[in-house]
Amino acid sequence: MSQKLAGKVAVITGGNSGIGFATAKLFAKEGANVTITGRNEATIKSATAEIGQGAIGFVSDVSDINSIEPVYKKVESTFGKIDVLIVNAGIVMISPLENFTEEMFDTISDINYKGVFFTVQKALPYLNDGASIVVTSSTVANKGIAGGAAYLSSKAAERALVRAFAAELVSKNIRVNALSPGSIDTPIFEKAGWATEQIDEINTFFATVTPMKRAGTVEEMAKGFLFLASDDSSYMTGGDLILDGGFSNL
C-alpha cells in the first residue's frame, strides 16, 4: 500500500458494514488510525477485529445528537485530533407517497439530514488543521424516482450541506466534499427490511438503467473515499465525486 494516510486519524460513521466498512479497511491499510461507529455493537466488534491495525469502534446513533460528541472525545483521547471524517451513516426508505408516515419521514430526516449536520458540527473542535470531511450522498439526489421523495430529498439536502460547509470551513483550511455512489452491492436494503423480491426488483432496475450494466462494489467506493481523504484531492472542496457507472450523466 502507498500509505497515503500514514499517521492520520480517521473516523467513519456507519463503518461497521457496506461502503463504510470497506473504506475503514482500506484506510487502515493506508496507515490511518481508524475509528468506526454504528448502531450495532456486535457488528462493530466483528468489523474492528477484521479491520485490525488497532482500529476501534463505538456504538453511536447519529439521529441522537447527544451520542455524537462523546465519540470524538474518545477518539481524541486515544489517537489525537481528527484528520479525516467520513460522514457515511445513512438509511434508505422507499414507499408510495400516500403510505409514507410522519414517523418514517422523521426517521429518514433525523439520520440522513439532521444526523449529517450535527455529525459535522460536533466534530469541529476535534478536527486538525487541514482536515478532510467527506459526506456520502447519492447519485439519485438529482433524480426523480417513484416512492423515493423523502430519501431523494434527504440526499439532495446532504449535497447542499456539503456546499455550505465547504464555504464556511475553507477559511479554517478544512475541505468538505461529497461522494455520490450509484447502485452499489451492499446489504443496505436487507438492513432496511426489504423483501427479497423488492431487492431483486430494484437491483434489476438499476442494472437496466446504468450504462455499465452492473452495480458498483464497495471496494470501488472505498478508493473514491481515499482520494477525497488524502492529499490527492488537495485542490478540491465543495465538490461531488460521482461513482455511478454513468447512471446520472449518460
C-alpha positions as MATLAB code, in Angstrom:
seq = 'MSQKLAGKVAVITGGNSGIGFATAKLFAKEGANVTITGRNEATIKSATAEIGQGAIGFVSDVSDINSIEPVYKKVESTFGKIDVLIVNAGIVMISPLENFTEEMFDTISDINYKGVFFTVQKALPYLNDGASIVVTSSTVANKGIAGGAAYLSSKAAERALVRAFAAELVSKNIRVNALSPGSIDTPIFEKAGWATEQIDEINTFFATVTPMKRAGTVEEMAKGFLFLASDDSSYMTGGDLILDGGFSNL';
ca = [
       0.000    0.000    0.000;
       1.072    3.591   -0.658;
       0.436    4.698    2.950;
      -1.432    7.795    1.783;
      -2.973    8.185    5.241;
       0.063    7.264    7.321;
      -0.397    8.542   10.869;
      -3.741   10.185   10.069;
      -6.710    9.853   12.422;
      -9.871    8.796   10.570;
     -13.448    8.490   11.844;
     -16.036    6.691    9.709;
     -19.686    6.753   10.742;
     -21.617    3.696    9.627;
     -18.277    1.939    9.338;
     -19.490   -1.453   10.517;
     -20.929   -2.593    7.158;
     -21.100   -1.941    3.433;
     -19.263    1.029    1.963;
     -18.167    2.350    5.346;
     -16.635   -0.978    6.330;
     -14.743   -1.326    3.041;
     -13.477    2.239    3.457;
     -12.337    1.569    7.013;
     -10.381   -1.488    5.876;
      -8.678    0.444    3.071;
      -7.855    3.411    5.319;
      -6.267    1.104    7.894;
      -4.131   -0.495    5.181;
      -3.139    3.009    4.076;
      -1.784    3.759    7.541;
      -4.676    5.558    9.237;
      -5.708    5.173   12.864;
      -9.308    4.160   12.246;
     -12.412    4.590   14.384;
     -15.791    3.327   13.194;
     -19.250    3.943   14.585;
     -22.580    2.224   14.116;
     -25.727    1.255   15.944;
     -24.998   -2.451   16.388;
     -22.423   -3.420   18.996;
     -21.928   -6.952   17.674;
     -21.140   -5.848   14.119;
     -18.838   -3.104   15.406;
     -16.831   -5.700   17.323;
     -16.579   -8.071   14.369;
     -15.757   -5.211   11.979;
     -12.949   -3.778   14.115;
     -11.494   -7.279   14.524;
     -11.412   -7.697   10.740;
     -10.072   -4.203   10.110;
      -7.222   -4.797   12.551;
      -4.342   -2.299   12.666;
      -5.519   -1.077   16.078;
      -8.929    0.061   14.809;
     -11.527    0.908   17.437;
     -15.306    1.245   17.317;
     -18.134    2.777   19.306;
     -21.901    2.438   19.348;
     -23.362    5.756   18.239;
     -26.673    6.717   16.642;
     -26.304    9.878   14.543;
     -30.023   10.607   14.958;
     -29.299   11.142   18.669;
     -27.289   14.362   18.882;
     -26.110   13.533   22.389;
     -24.352   10.373   21.189;
     -22.093   12.136   18.679;
     -19.610   14.248   20.652;
     -18.678   11.527   23.177;
     -17.213    9.526   20.278;
     -14.989   12.428   19.243;
     -13.775   12.836   22.825;
     -12.820    9.153   22.950;
     -11.051    9.383   19.586;
      -9.067   12.416   20.703;
      -8.017   10.720   23.935;
      -6.950    7.601   22.019;
      -5.412    8.899   18.783;
      -5.472   12.697   18.896;
      -7.366   15.175   16.751;
      -9.187   14.004   13.631;
      -7.706   14.368   10.130;
     -10.425   12.570    8.151;
     -14.151   12.436    8.894;
     -16.264   10.190    6.667;
     -19.934   11.004    7.272;
     -21.384    7.799    5.908;
     -24.180    6.639    8.243;
     -27.488    6.646    6.395;
     -30.646    4.710    5.603;
     -32.879    4.028    2.612;
     -36.643    4.222    2.941;
     -38.828    3.889   -0.154;
     -42.620    3.858   -0.057;
     -45.538    5.209   -2.116;
     -46.297    8.812   -1.240;
     -49.760    8.013    0.111;
     -48.315    5.436    2.514;
     -45.441    7.495    3.884;
     -45.956    8.292    7.558;
     -44.669   11.153    9.661;
     -42.654    8.658   11.692;
     -40.946    7.371    8.538;
     -40.232   10.920    7.402;
     -38.755   11.867   10.770;
     -36.585    8.742   10.844;
     -35.014    9.364    7.461;
     -34.580   13.086    8.135;
     -33.046   12.514   11.568;
     -30.377   10.210   10.125;
     -29.735   11.436    6.581;
     -30.141   15.181    7.148;
     -30.013   16.226   10.813;
     -27.530   13.458   11.557;
     -25.143   14.717    8.877;
     -25.459   18.319   10.036;
     -24.621   17.599   13.664;
     -22.015   14.941   12.905;
     -20.032   17.686   11.204;
     -20.900   20.479   13.645;
     -19.944   18.467   16.737;
     -16.655   17.435   15.101;
     -15.334   20.964   14.606;
     -13.438   21.314   17.926;
     -11.800   17.930   17.309;
     -10.577   18.461   13.715;
      -6.967   19.073   12.819;
      -5.911   21.943   10.596;
      -6.121   20.673    7.009;
      -8.748   18.032    7.813;
     -10.896   16.456    5.119;
     -14.622   15.805    5.570;
     -16.458   13.559    3.109;
     -20.228   13.070    3.117;
     -21.828   10.071    1.430;
     -24.609   11.450   -0.746;
     -26.116    9.611   -3.726;
     -26.390    9.995   -7.460;
     -30.190    9.820   -7.059;
     -30.112   13.217   -5.326;
     -30.672   14.671   -8.804;
     -33.241   12.112   -9.951;
     -36.958   11.576   -9.578;
     -37.899    8.026   -8.565;
     -41.409    6.982   -7.584;
     -41.709    6.297   -3.878;
     -38.428    7.998   -3.117;
     -39.483   11.549   -2.243;
     -38.170   11.549    1.337;
     -34.994    9.598    0.595;
     -34.059   11.519   -2.556;
     -34.659   14.879   -0.903;
     -32.566   13.849    2.123;
     -29.679   13.063   -0.221;
     -30.147   16.366   -2.038;
     -30.054   18.071    1.366;
     -26.740   16.368    2.103;
     -25.310   17.723   -1.136;
     -26.479   21.227   -0.177;
     -24.879   20.868    3.252;
     -21.565   19.939    1.641;
     -21.541   23.182   -0.346;
     -22.444   25.280    2.699;
     -19.984   23.506    4.990;
     -17.207   23.886    2.412;
     -17.866   27.603    2.067;
     -17.824   28.122    5.821;
     -14.831   25.943    6.658;
     -12.461   26.825    3.810;
     -11.066   29.677    5.921;
     -10.161   27.061    8.558;
      -8.274   25.021    5.946;
     -10.844   22.226    6.179;
     -12.047   20.661    2.942;
     -15.582   19.267    2.588;
     -16.685   17.117   -0.345;
     -19.362   14.595   -1.233;
     -19.070   11.145   -2.734;
     -22.180   10.071   -4.616;
     -22.473    6.342   -5.314;
     -24.920    4.849   -7.755;
     -26.217    1.315   -7.353;
     -23.730   -0.471   -5.077;
     -23.713   -4.086   -3.934;
     -24.267   -3.612   -0.184;
     -26.648   -5.015    2.466;
     -28.416   -1.646    2.875;
     -31.761   -2.896    1.532;
     -31.667   -6.022    3.686;
     -30.955   -3.850    6.738;
     -33.958   -1.702    5.794;
     -36.151   -4.806    5.996;
     -36.920   -5.121    2.292;
     -38.251   -8.419    0.961;
     -36.037  -10.405   -1.404;
     -38.413   -9.741   -4.311;
     -38.212   -5.968   -3.707;
     -34.421   -6.061   -3.610;
     -34.245   -8.105   -6.812;
     -36.628   -5.682   -8.497;
     -34.658   -2.558   -7.648;
     -31.334   -4.215   -8.499;
     -32.737   -5.224  -11.888;
     -33.968   -1.670  -12.445;
     -30.584   -0.111  -11.749;
     -28.753   -2.742  -13.811;
     -31.018   -1.813  -16.722;
     -30.603    1.965  -16.459;
     -26.889    2.013  -15.578;
     -24.750    2.267  -18.736;
     -22.097   -0.061  -17.302;
     -24.841   -2.665  -16.672;
     -23.678   -3.637  -13.207;
     -23.668   -2.500   -9.616;
     -20.553   -0.907   -8.213;
     -18.526   -2.583   -5.497;
     -17.814   -1.301   -2.014;
     -14.103   -1.531   -2.815;
     -14.562    0.867   -5.733;
     -16.311    3.328   -3.423;
     -13.544    2.985   -0.813;
     -10.984    4.060   -3.407;
     -13.057    7.172   -4.048;
     -13.115    7.985   -0.346;
      -9.349    7.504   -0.197;
      -8.915   10.060   -2.984;
     -11.089   12.609   -1.167;
      -9.492   11.914    2.215;
      -5.899   12.184    1.032;
      -3.746   14.957   -0.378;
      -4.552   13.636   -3.870;
      -7.642   15.889   -3.724;
      -5.917   18.827   -2.040;
      -7.406   21.357   -4.515;
     -10.985   20.077   -4.204;
     -13.650   21.371   -1.841;
     -17.418   21.717   -2.160;
     -17.278   19.085   -4.892;
     -19.053   15.837   -5.625;
     -17.239   12.688   -6.754;
     -19.830   10.700   -8.719;
     -19.201    6.944   -8.886;
     -22.330    5.542  -10.511;
     -21.382    3.671  -13.671;
     -22.646    6.533  -15.820;
     -26.176    6.492  -14.383;
     -26.511   10.227  -13.854;
     -24.700   11.521  -16.943;
     -25.225    9.066  -19.803;
];
